[in-house]
Amino acid sequence: MEPVLVYGDYLLASAQDGIRNGWGVLVEDGKVASVGPVGELEAKRPAAREIAAPGALVAPGFVNTHMHMYGILSRGIPVHAAPSGFYSFLEEFWWPYVEDRLDHETLRAAVRAACYEMIDSGVTCFADVLEAPNALPGCLDVEAEEVENTGLRGFLSFEATERSGPDRAGMGLQENARFASSRSGGSGVRGMMCIHTTFTCSRAFLARARDISREIGCGMHIHMSESSYEPEWCERKYGKRPAALYDEMGFLGPDLVASQCVKVSPEEIALLANGGVKVSHMPLSNCEVGGGVSPVPDMLAAGVSAGLGTDGYVNNFFEVMRGAFLIHKAYREDPRVMPAKTVYDMATRLGGVVVAGASRRAELAGLGTLAPGAPADLITIQMDLSTPVTAGNVFEQVVLHRNPKDVRDVMVGGQLVKSSGAVLTLDRETVLQGTRRAASRLWGV
């Protein structure tokens, strides 16, 4: 792979480094070889192919730490009666009308569309959770094939649960185990173990899934306390809240990603921090299901590594960052909460810690930054704003005032998947036609 030099007007290697004027990134063999002043990098590799982005900011790609790619097919789905609560949302709508109707054909269309939106929005790596009991077996292979065609870096898992009976429950665990084992090499698409929640999985089932994840060494992804329903159910069933139950089981650990974590107590936050558990925060989808506002500021203060996820709801990652920036301020009535720098760090470096750390992928160390040796996952963002870009305002300018249309280039592992504002690996019109057909089939119209 030929060396490539990427540069614009500014470089933001990570939230911790701050902005640099006139710096670029030298990419070799899919990794960041070095960062520095453009002239020095040109002298170091005079034969390097140059990708110049005048007026742009070169930055790490965004890391989407919790995604449901199939969710894109639910947009605008006919709903005869609005669900009255979180569990009714699942039982009366999401399970029967979306997840239980998915098959391989609809999944292919959904994956293409979701990947298009992620690339367009500057996401270079994501962790996806699929629950489609009637698409077993082989559904993760279908998704992987489509993701690989797009060039994105992905961690795929099947949300194993006992809600559809013991046969499907066992098939879900087998799907994860088989897929994760087969993806232990250098592919850009890998697997993780995944279960749903304490209220759809027995304690024995949870323990079995956790044992498999540790035997394979693939990491684990769960939903936790997306609303008050799970902690209340868990207290009735086990006499303790979910994090305490998991702690008692020896379930917690640095290879665990707990998504949502909306209704977690201070005691549970301490358990997550002590266990090194990673958290994925979904500020927008938590609003949609009426779950509440996650105490993410408290988790960050406790030392929990927390990234941002779209949950397959609103996949515009800039909107998700804005949601994280604004919602907590309003909820806590404090404009100092969740500053733009913190949000940007969650979208990049901390997202990399969540995904690469939980999955135990040493080769992905530095994911979400542009440090030497890190994966060459980067984006360029046009900064043609109405006010100057400075070291003091760059995070606000990106988080609050940029959008997918401003993402000029997207590189994953040294390969461009978006260039000069155009997605290279997918055709938008073909993608849209596919999702419209798939949604019509899913909706039964």
C-alpha positions in Angstrom: 0.0 0.0 0.0 1.5 3.3 -1.1 2.1 6.0 1.5 -0.5 8.7 1.6 -0.2 12.2 3.0 -3.5 13.8 4.2 -3.6 17.5 5.1 -5.9 20.5 5.3 -5.7 23.8 7.1 -5.9 22.2 10.5 -5.2 19.0 12.3 -7.0 17.7 15.4 -5.3 14.5 16.3 -7.4 14.1 19.5 -9.3 16.1 21.9 -6.4 16.0 24.3 -3.9 17.3 21.7 -5.8 20.3 20.5 -5.7 21.9 17.0 -2.6 22.4 14.9 -2.3 24.7 11.9 -0.5 23.4 8.8 -0.1 19.8 10.1 -1.0 16.6 8.3 -1.0 12.8 8.7 1.3 10.4 6.9 -0.4 7.0 6.4 1.4 3.8 5.6 0.2 0.2 5.5 -3.2 1.2 7.0 -1.7 2.9 10.0 -0.8 6.4 11.0 2.9 6.5 10.4 3.5 10.1 11.7 1.8 13.4 12.2 3.5 16.8 11.9 4.0 19.9 9.8 3.2 19.2 6.2 6.6 20.2 4.9 8.4 17.8 7.2 6.1 14.9 6.2 6.6 15.7 2.5 10.4 15.7 3.0 10.1 12.3 4.9 8.1 10.7 2.1 8.5 12.7 -1.1 6.8 10.0 -3.2 3.7 9.9 -1.0 0.3 10.4 -2.7 -1.2 13.6 -1.4 -4.8 14.2 -0.4 -5.2 17.9 0.1 -8.3 19.4 1.6 -8.0 23.2 1.6 -10.0 24.8 4.3 -10.6 21.5 6.1 -9.9 20.0 9.5 -8.2 16.6 9.5 -9.5 14.6 12.4 -10.1 11.0 13.6 -13.1 9.2 12.3 -16.1 8.9 14.6 -16.7 5.7 16.5 -20.4 4.6 16.8 -20.3 2.4 19.9 -23.9 1.0 19.7 -25.9 0.6 16.5 -28.9 -1.4 15.2 -28.5 -1.3 11.4 -31.8 -2.9 10.8 -33.5 0.0 12.6 -33.4 2.1 9.5 -36.3 0.0 8.1 -38.6 1.1 10.9 -38.6 4.8 9.9 -42.2 5.8 9.3 -43.6 2.3 9.9 -47.4 2.4 10.5 -48.2 2.2 14.2 -51.9 1.7 15.0 -51.5 2.8 18.7 -48.7 4.5 20.4 -47.0 2.2 23.0 -47.8 3.5 26.5 -44.4 2.5 28.1 -41.0 1.0 27.6 -42.0 -2.6 27.8 -45.1 -2.1 25.7 -42.9 -0.4 23.1 -40.9 -3.7 22.9 -43.7 -6.2 23.3 -46.5 -4.5 21.3 -44.4 -2.9 18.6 -40.6 -3.4 18.2 -40.5 -7.2 18.6 -43.5 -8.3 16.5 -43.5 -5.6 13.8 -39.7 -5.1 13.3 -37.3 -7.7 14.7 -39.5 -10.8 14.2 -40.1 -9.9 10.6 -36.5 -9.5 9.5 -34.9 -11.9 7.0 -31.6 -12.1 5.1 -33.0 -10.0 2.2 -34.2 -7.2 4.3 -31.0 -7.2 6.4 -28.9 -6.7 3.3 -30.8 -3.6 2.3 -30.7 -2.2 5.8 -27.0 -2.7 6.2 -26.2 -0.9 2.9 -28.3 2.1 3.9 -27.0 2.2 7.5 -23.4 2.0 6.2 -24.0 4.8 3.7 -25.3 7.0 6.4 -22.4 6.2 8.7 -19.8 6.9 6.1 -21.5 10.1 5.0 -21.5 11.2 8.6 -17.8 10.5 9.2 -18.2 7.3 11.2 -15.3 4.9 10.4 -15.9 2.2 13.0 -19.1 0.9 14.7 -20.4 -1.8 17.0 -23.7 -3.3 15.8 -26.3 -5.4 17.6 -28.8 -7.5 15.6 -31.9 -9.1 16.9 -33.7 -11.0 14.2 -34.7 -14.5 15.6 -36.2 -15.6 12.4 -33.1 -14.7 10.4 -31.0 -17.3 12.2 -28.6 -18.9 11.3 -26.2 -17.0 9.1 -27.5 -13.5 9.6 -24.2 -12.2 10.8 -22.4 -13.5 7.7 -25.0 -11.7 5.6 -24.3 -8.4 7.4 -20.5 -8.9 7.3 -20.5 -9.4 3.6 -22.3 -6.1 3.1 -20.2 -4.2 5.6 -17.0 -5.4 4.1 -18.1 -4.2 0.7 -18.5 -0.7 2.1 -15.0 -0.6 3.6 -16.2 0.3 7.1 -14.7 -1.2 10.3 -17.4 -3.1 12.2 -18.0 -5.3 15.3 -21.1 -7.4 14.7 -23.1 -9.3 17.2 -26.5 -11.0 17.6 -28.6 -10.0 20.5 -29.2 -13.5 22.0 -32.4 -13.7 24.2 -34.8 -16.3 25.5 -37.9 -14.3 24.6 -38.4 -16.5 21.4 -38.0 -19.8 23.2 -35.0 -22.1 24.0 -34.2 -23.1 20.4 -33.8 -19.6 19.2 -32.0 -18.7 22.3 -29.4 -21.4 21.8 -29.1 -20.5 18.1 -28.4 -16.9 19.0 -25.5 -17.9 21.3 -24.2 -20.2 18.6 -24.4 -17.5 15.9 -22.2 -15.2 18.0 -19.7 -17.9 19.0 -19.3 -19.2 15.5 -19.0 -15.7 13.9 -16.6 -14.3 16.5 -14.4 -17.4 16.3 -14.3 -17.2 12.5 -13.3 -13.5 12.6 -10.4 -13.6 15.0 -7.9 -12.6 12.3 -7.1 -9.3 10.6 -10.5 -8.7 8.9 -12.1 -5.3 9.3 -15.3 -7.0 10.4 -15.2 -8.8 13.7 -17.6 -10.4 16.2 -18.6 -10.0 19.8 -20.9 -12.0 22.2 -24.2 -10.2 23.0 -27.3 -10.7 25.0 -30.3 -8.5 25.5 -31.2 -7.9 29.2 -31.8 -9.5 32.6 -35.6 -9.5 31.9 -35.3 -11.5 28.6 -32.5 -13.8 29.7 -32.4 -16.2 32.7 -29.4 -16.1 35.1 -28.2 -19.4 33.7 -28.4 -18.1 30.1 -26.5 -14.9 31.1 -23.7 -17.0 32.7 -23.5 -19.3 29.6 -23.1 -16.3 27.3 -20.4 -14.8 29.5 -18.5 -18.0 29.7 -18.5 -18.3 25.9 -17.3 -14.7 25.4 -14.4 -15.4 27.8 -13.5 -18.7 26.1 -13.3 -17.0 22.7 -11.9 -13.7 24.0 -14.2 -11.7 21.9 -15.7 -9.2 24.3 -19.3 -8.8 25.3 -22.1 -6.3 24.5 -25.3 -5.9 26.5 -28.2 -3.5 27.1 -28.5 -2.3 30.6 -31.3 -0.3 32.3 -32.6 1.5 29.2 -35.5 2.7 31.3 -36.8 2.1 34.9 -38.4 -1.2 33.7 -35.3 -3.3 34.0 -34.0 -2.2 37.4 -37.5 -2.5 38.9 -38.0 -5.9 37.4 -34.6 -7.0 38.5 -35.2 -5.9 42.1 -38.5 -7.8 42.2 -36.9 -10.9 40.7 -33.4 -10.9 42.4 -33.6 -8.4 45.1 -31.0 -6.2 43.5 -30.4 -3.9 40.6 -28.8 -5.2 37.3 -25.3 -4.0 37.9 -25.3 -5.6 41.3 -26.6 -8.9 39.9 -23.9 -8.8 37.2 -21.3 -8.1 39.8 -22.5 -11.0 42.0 -22.2 -13.3 38.9 -18.7 -12.1 38.1 -20.1 -10.8 34.8 -18.5 -7.3 34.9 -15.1 -6.7 33.4 -13.1 -4.5 31.0 -14.2 -6.6 28.0 -17.9 -5.6 28.6 -19.8 -2.9 26.8 -23.0 -1.9 28.6 -25.2 0.2 26.3 -27.9 2.7 27.4 -27.3 2.8 31.2 -30.0 5.3 31.7 -31.4 4.3 35.1 -28.2 3.4 36.9 -27.7 4.3 40.6 -24.6 5.9 42.1 -23.8 2.4 43.6 -24.1 0.9 40.2 -21.9 3.5 38.6 -19.2 2.6 41.2 -19.6 -1.1 40.3 -19.2 -0.3 36.6 -16.1 1.9 37.2 -14.5 -0.7 39.5 -15.1 -3.4 36.9 -13.6 -1.4 34.1 -16.9 -1.7 32.2 -17.3 0.4 29.0 -20.5 2.3 28.4 -22.3 3.4 25.2 -24.5 6.5 25.5 -27.5 7.1 23.2 -28.8 10.6 24.0 -31.4 10.7 21.2 -32.9 7.2 21.2 -33.2 7.3 25.0 -35.6 10.2 24.4 -37.6 8.4 21.8 -38.5 5.4 24.0 -39.1 7.7 27.0 -36.3 6.0 28.9 -34.9 9.1 30.5 -31.5 10.9 30.6 -28.5 8.8 31.4 -26.2 10.1 34.2 -23.2 10.0 31.8 -21.5 13.0 33.4 -21.4 11.1 36.7 -20.1 8.0 35.0 -17.3 10.0 33.3 -16.4 11.6 36.6 -16.2 8.2 38.1 -13.7 7.1 35.5 -16.0 5.0 33.3 -15.0 5.1 29.6 -18.1 6.1 27.7 -18.6 6.6 24.0 -21.5 7.7 21.8 -24.0 5.5 19.8 -26.8 6.2 17.4 -28.8 3.1 18.4 -29.9 2.9 14.7 -32.3 5.8 15.4 -30.8 9.1 14.1 -27.5 8.1 12.3 -26.3 11.6 11.7 -23.4 11.6 14.2 -23.3 15.3 14.4 -26.9 15.3 15.7 -26.0 12.7 18.2 -23.1 14.9 19.4 -25.3 17.9 19.6 -27.8 15.8 21.6 -25.2 14.8 24.1 -24.0 18.4 24.4 -27.5 19.9 24.9 -29.7 17.4 26.7 -27.6 17.0 29.8 -27.4 20.8 30.2 -31.1 21.1 30.1 -31.8 18.1 32.3 -29.3 19.4 35.0 -30.0 23.0 34.4 -26.3 23.6 34.2 -24.6 25.0 31.0 -21.2 23.8 32.3 -22.2 20.1 32.0 -20.9 18.0 29.0 -18.7 20.6 27.3 -18.1 20.2 23.5 -14.6 19.0 24.1 -15.9 16.1 26.3 -18.6 15.2 23.7 -16.0 15.2 20.9 -13.7 13.0 23.0 -16.6 10.6 23.5 -17.2 10.5 19.7 -13.6 9.7 18.9 -10.9 8.6 21.5 -13.3 7.3 24.1 -15.3 5.5 21.5 -12.1 3.8 20.4 -11.4 2.8 24.0 -14.9 1.3 24.3 -14.8 -0.8 21.1 -11.1 -1.7 20.9 -10.7 -2.2 24.6 -13.8 -4.3 25.1 -13.0 -6.5 22.1 -9.4 -7.0 23.2 -8.0 -6.0 19.8 -4.4 -4.8 20.5 -4.0 -3.9 16.8 -6.6 -1.3 17.2 -4.9 0.6 20.0 -5.2 4.3 19.4 -8.5 3.9 17.5 -10.3 7.3 17.5 -7.0 9.2 17.6 -4.4 10.1 15.0 -1.4 9.0 17.0 1.5 7.1 15.3 0.6 3.4 15.2 -3.1 4.0 15.4 -5.4 2.7 12.6 -5.6 5.2 9.7 -9.3 5.9 10.3 -9.7 9.6 9.6 -11.9 12.2 8.1 -11.6 15.7 6.7 -14.3 18.3 7.7 -14.8 21.5 5.7 -14.5 24.5 8.1 -16.0 27.2 6.0 -17.8 28.7 8.9 -19.1 32.2 9.5 -16.6 32.8 12.3 -12.9 32.0 12.7 -11.7 28.5 13.9 -9.5 28.8 16.9 -7.9 26.5 19.4 -10.5 27.7 21.9 -13.6 27.1 19.8 -12.8 24.2 17.5 -14.8 21.7 19.5 -17.9 23.9 19.5 -17.5 24.6 15.8 -17.4 20.9 15.0 -20.0 19.6 17.4 -22.6 22.4 17.0 -22.1 23.8 13.5 -21.0 21.0 11.2 -23.0 18.2 9.4 -22.5 15.2 7.1 -22.4 17.6 4.1 -19.3 19.1 5.5 -17.5 15.8 5.7 -15.3 15.8 2.6 -13.2 12.7 2.9 -13.5 9.5 5.0 -10.6 7.0 5.2 -10.7 3.6 6.9 -7.5 1.6 7.4 -5.8 3.8 4.8 -8.5 3.4 2.1 -10.8 6.2 1.1 -14.5 5.3 1.3 -15.7 8.9 0.8 -13.8 11.5 -1.3 -14.6 15.1 -2.1 -18.0 14.7 -0.5 -19.1 11.6 -2.4 -19.4 8.1 -0.9 -17.3 5.8 -3.0 -18.4 2.3 -2.0 -22.2 2.7 -2.2 -24.6 4.4 -4.7 -27.1 6.5 -2.8 -30.0 6.0 -5.3 -29.5 2.2 -5.4 -29.4 2.1 -1.6 -32.6 4.1 -1.3 -34.4 1.9 -3.8 -33.3 -1.2 -1.8 -34.6 0.1 1.5 -37.9 1.2 0.1 -38.5 -2.3 -1.2 -37.3 -3.9 2.0 -39.4 -1.6 4.2 -42.5 -2.4 2.1 -41.9 -6.1 2.6 -41.3 -5.6 6.3 -44.4 -3.4 6.8 -46.5 -5.8 4.7 -47.8 -3.0 2.4 
